[in-house]
Amino acid sequence: MRSLLFVPGDSEKKLEKGFGSGADCVIVDLEDSVALANKATARAIAAGFLAARNQVAGPRIYIRVNDLASGLIDDDLGAAMAARPDGIMLPKANSSADAMHLSAKLRVHEVENGIPDGSTAILAIMTETAAGLLAASTWGATNRTPRLAGLTWGAEDLSAVIGAHATRDAEGRYTDVFRHARTMTILAASACDVAAIDTVFVNFRDEAGLRHECADAERDGFTGKMAIHPVQVPIINEAFTPSAQAVEHAQSVIEAFENAGNPGVVAIDGKMYDRPHLTRATRLLARAGVLR
């Protein structure tokens, strides 16, 4: 998934636009974009809208529920799972144990709705609380739920928790705490062998800023980015789609290793390439959908 677009669950009009945006994944939001007084209405609107689309081809569907400590998640899941989403986004995950807790809940709802066991994925936001960021090391292959499809991070909720006045400095760069959250997300996702998804770029009118941030994220190992407005989707899709030149180069690296009998090092056009280069080439082709 390159682009993951948040859409408020309490607006049929916005849901319609979101599903026509070209996003790889639409995240139907029952959390931050829905006022507390409107939660029940949002559940009903989202469930009805998704039920009507049940047989319609389109983007993947994830539903962001309220967090485990909110007292709202069970009602959210009751409405959400009837729509058979591809996955659930878990906000404010304080550790990998929260993902395991959600996984147990999902198993019950899958049985109740005739959904195959384990088929509903989880995408966790792991940095929205101080506890969550400090527990980044709990995310690892040995203690994760098989449902975990990716990890992402958030700056705005974390800034509120720690009392930061802003997430970025005067030059628009994330300050140290938020750079740390970003870094730990990439490392935790790698440790779990799941997708690392970059956080939202809140100024949706700043196309140049979004392009720059997407380029940095793709360079550093993120495979996709969340969006808050449909206009951001084409830019994100372009940034996280490997170019024809990158695909051609990756194929040449793989072929060079194969032709040489898969040694530790090969020479291509006067440059030396070792096994990490082969790993990067293989991952790029997998993202491009052309892995042999």
NUPA-915285 format. One record per residue (C-alpha): residue number from 1; x, y, z; residue in three letters. Coordinates in steps of 0.2 Angstrom, whole numbers. Layout:
R   i    px    py    pz  aa
R NUM     X     Y     Z ALA
...
REM end
This chain:
R   i    px    py    pz  aa
R   1     0     0     0 MET
R   2     7    16    -6 ARG
R   3    -6    29    -1 SER
R   4   -18    27    14 LEU
R   5   -32    40    14 LEU
R   6   -41    45    30 PHE
R   7   -59    48    28 VAL
R   8   -71    53    42 PRO
R   9   -84    39    45 GLY
R  10   -98    51    48 ASP
R  11   -99    58    30 SER
R  12  -106    48    16 GLU
R  13  -101    62     4 LYS
R  14   -83    62    10 LYS
R  15   -83    43    10 LEU
R  16   -88    43    -9 GLU
R  17   -75    55   -13 LYS
R  18   -62    45    -4 GLY
R  19   -66    29   -13 PHE
R  20   -64    38   -29 GLY
R  21   -47    46   -25 SER
R  22   -36    32   -32 GLY
R  23   -29    28   -15 ALA
R  24   -22    11   -12 ASP
R  25   -31    10     5 CYS
R  26   -45    20    12 VAL
R  27   -45    22    31 ILE
R  28   -63    24    37 VAL
R  29   -60    35    53 ASP
R  30   -71    32    69 LEU
R  31   -58    41    80 GLU
R  32   -50    58    79 ASP
R  33   -60    65    65 SER
R  34   -77    61    73 VAL
R  35   -83    70    88 ALA
R  36   -88    60   103 LEU
R  37  -106    65   102 ALA
R  38  -106    58    84 ASN
R  39   -98    41    87 LYS
R  40  -113    31    86 ALA
R  41  -119    40    70 THR
R  42  -102    38    62 ALA
R  43  -103    19    65 ARG
R  44  -120    18    57 ALA
R  45  -115    28    42 ILE
R  46   -99    19    39 ALA
R  47  -106     2    41 ALA
R  48  -120     6    29 GLY
R  49  -109    14    16 PHE
R  50   -97    -1    17 LEU
R  51  -111   -14    16 ALA
R  52  -117    -6     0 ALA
R  53   -99    -7    -7 ARG
R  54   -97   -25    -2 ASN
R  55   -96   -32   -19 GLN
R  56   -88   -17   -28 VAL
R  57   -70   -18   -33 ALA
R  58   -59    -4   -26 GLY
R  59   -46     1   -13 PRO
R  60   -42    -9     2 ARG
R  61   -53    -4    17 ILE
R  62   -46    -2    34 TYR
R  63   -56     6    49 ILE
R  64   -48    16    62 ARG
R  65   -56    12    78 VAL
R  66   -54    21    95 ASN
R  67   -40    15   106 ASP
R  68   -41     1   118 LEU
R  69   -42    13   134 ALA
R  70   -56    23   126 SER
R  71   -71    12   131 GLY
R  72   -77    14   113 LEU
R  73   -68     0   104 ILE
R  74   -80   -14   106 ASP
R  75   -94    -4    99 ASP
R  76   -83     1    85 ASP
R  77   -78   -17    81 LEU
R  78   -96   -22    82 GLY
R  79  -101   -11    68 ALA
R  80   -84   -12    58 ALA
R  81   -82   -31    57 MET
R  82  -100   -33    50 ALA
R  83   -93   -24    34 ALA
R  84   -78   -36    33 ARG
R  85   -64   -24    31 PRO
R  86   -47   -29    25 ASP
R  87   -40   -22    42 GLY
R  88   -41   -12    57 ILE
R  89   -30     3    62 MET
R  90   -26     3    80 LEU
R  91   -22    20    87 PRO
R  92   -12    24   103 LYS
R  93    -4     7   103 ALA
R  94     6     7   119 ASN
R  95    16    -9   115 SER
R  96    15   -25   104 SER
R  97     4   -32   118 ALA
R  98   -10   -20   112 ASP
R  99   -10   -27    95 ALA
R 100   -11   -45   103 MET
R 101   -26   -39   113 HIS
R 102   -34   -32    97 LEU
R 103   -30   -48    88 SER
R 104   -40   -58   101 ALA
R 105   -55   -47   100 LYS
R 106   -54   -48    81 LEU
R 107   -55   -67    82 ARG
R 108   -71   -66    91 VAL
R 109   -79   -54    79 HIS
R 110   -73   -65    64 GLU
R 111   -82   -80    71 VAL
R 112   -98   -70    74 GLU
R 113   -98   -63    56 ASN
R 114   -92   -79    47 GLY
R 115   -75   -71    42 ILE
R 116   -61   -83    40 PRO
R 117   -50   -84    56 ASP
R 118   -35   -72    55 GLY
R 119   -40   -63    39 SER
R 120   -42   -46    46 THR
R 121   -25   -37    47 ALA
R 122   -19   -24    59 ILE
R 123   -10    -8    56 LEU
R 124    -4     0    72 ALA
R 125     0    18    76 ILE
R 126    15    15    89 MET
R 127    21    33    94 THR
R 128     5    42    99 GLU
R 129     9    41   117 THR
R 130    25    42   127 ALA
R 131    23    24   133 ALA
R 132    21    18   115 GLY
R 133    37    27   110 LEU
R 134    47    20   124 LEU
R 135    40     3   121 ALA
R 136    46     2   103 ALA
R 137    58   -12   106 SER
R 138    43   -23   110 THR
R 139    38   -24    92 TRP
R 140    48   -39    85 GLY
R 141    46   -55    75 ALA
R 142    46   -66    90 THR
R 143    31   -57    99 ASN
R 144    20   -50    86 ARG
R 145     3   -56    80 THR
R 146     3   -64    63 PRO
R 147   -11   -51    59 ARG
R 148     1   -36    59 LEU
R 149     3   -29    42 ALA
R 150    12   -13    46 GLY
R 151    17     0    58 LEU
R 152    15    19    57 THR
R 153    18    34    68 TRP
R 154     9    50    73 GLY
R 155    16    67    78 ALA
R 156     1    77    83 GLU
R 157    -6    66    97 ASP
R 158    12    63   104 LEU
R 159    14    82   104 SER
R 160    -1    84   114 ALA
R 161     4    71   127 VAL
R 162    21    78   130 ILE
R 163    16    96   129 GLY
R 164    26   101   114 ALA
R 165    20   118   106 HIS
R 166    25   112    89 ALA
R 167    31    96    80 THR
R 168    43   105    68 ARG
R 169    56   119    69 ASP
R 170    56   136    60 ALA
R 171    63   128    45 GLU
R 172    49   115    44 GLY
R 173    60   100    51 ARG
R 174    53    88    64 TYR
R 175    61    92    81 THR
R 176    71    78    90 ASP
R 177    57    69    99 VAL
R 178    47    67    82 PHE
R 179    62    62    72 ARG
R 180    65    49    85 HIS
R 181    47    43    84 ALA
R 182    50    42    65 ARG
R 183    66    32    66 THR
R 184    59    20    79 MET
R 185    44    16    67 THR
R 186    56    11    53 ILE
R 187    66     0    65 LEU
R 188    52    -8    73 ALA
R 189    43   -12    56 ALA
R 190    59   -19    50 SER
R 191    61   -30    66 ALA
R 192    43   -36    63 CYS
R 193    46   -38    44 ASP
R 194    30   -28    40 VAL
R 195    27   -12    30 ALA
R 196    33     5    37 ALA
R 197    20    18    34 ILE
R 198    25    37    35 ASP
R 199    13    49    45 THR
R 200     2    62    37 VAL
R 201     8    79    30 PHE
R 202    -5    90    37 VAL
R 203    -3   105    25 ASN
R 204   -12    98    10 PHE
R 205   -11   114     0 ARG
R 206     9   113     1 ASP
R 207    12   101   -14 GLU
R 208    30   104   -14 ALA
R 209    32   101     4 GLY
R 210    23    84     2 LEU
R 211    34    79   -13 ARG
R 212    49    83    -3 HIS
R 213    43    73    13 GLU
R 214    38    58     2 CYS
R 215    55    58    -6 ALA
R 216    64    58    11 ASP
R 217    52    44    17 ALA
R 218    55    33     2 GLU
R 219    73    35     3 ARG
R 220    74    30    21 ASP
R 221    64    14    20 GLY
R 222    45    19    21 PHE
R 223    35    10     8 THR
R 224    19    21     9 GLY
R 225    12    37    17 LYS
R 226    -5    42    25 MET
R 227   -15    56    18 ALA
R 228   -28    68    25 ILE
R 229   -35    74     8 HIS
R 230   -38    66    -9 PRO
R 231   -27    79   -18 VAL
R 232   -12    71    -9 GLN
R 233   -15    54   -16 VAL
R 234    -8    56   -33 PRO
R 235     8    63   -26 ILE
R 236    10    49   -13 ILE
R 237     7    36   -26 ASN
R 238    20    43   -38 GLU
R 239    33    45   -25 ALA
R 240    31    27   -18 PHE
R 241    30    19   -35 THR
R 242    48    13   -41 PRO
R 243    53    22   -57 SER
R 244    56    12   -73 ALA
R 245    75    16   -71 GLN
R 246    75     9   -53 ALA
R 247    66    -7   -58 VAL
R 248    78    -9   -73 GLU
R 249    93    -7   -61 HIS
R 250    86   -19   -48 ALA
R 251    83   -32   -61 GLN
R 252   101   -30   -68 SER
R 253   108   -32   -50 VAL
R 254    98   -48   -47 ILE
R 255   103   -55   -64 GLU
R 256   121   -52   -61 ALA
R 257   120   -62   -45 PHE
R 258   111   -76   -53 GLU
R 259   123   -77   -68 ASN
R 260   138   -77   -57 ALA
R 261   130   -92   -46 GLY
R 262   124   -81   -32 ASN
R 263   141   -76   -24 PRO
R 264   144   -64   -10 GLY
R 265   150   -50   -22 VAL
R 266   148   -45   -40 VAL
R 267   154   -32   -52 ALA
R 268   142   -21   -62 ILE
R 269   149    -8   -74 ASP
R 270   164    -6   -63 GLY
R 271   155    -5   -46 LYS
R 272   155   -18   -33 MET
R 273   138   -25   -26 TYR
R 274   136   -36   -11 ASP
R 275   122   -45    -3 ARG
R 276   113   -30     5 PRO
R 277   112   -23   -13 HIS
R 278   104   -39   -18 LEU
R 279    91   -38    -4 THR
R 280    87   -20    -8 ARG
R 281    85   -24   -27 ALA
R 282    73   -39   -22 THR
R 283    63   -28   -11 ARG
R 284    61   -14   -24 LEU
R 285    55   -27   -37 LEU
R 286    42   -34   -24 ALA
R 287    36   -16   -21 ARG
R 288    35   -14   -40 ALA
R 289    25   -30   -42 GLY
R 290    37   -37   -55 VAL
R 291    47   -50   -43 LEU
R 292    50   -65   -53 ARG
REM end
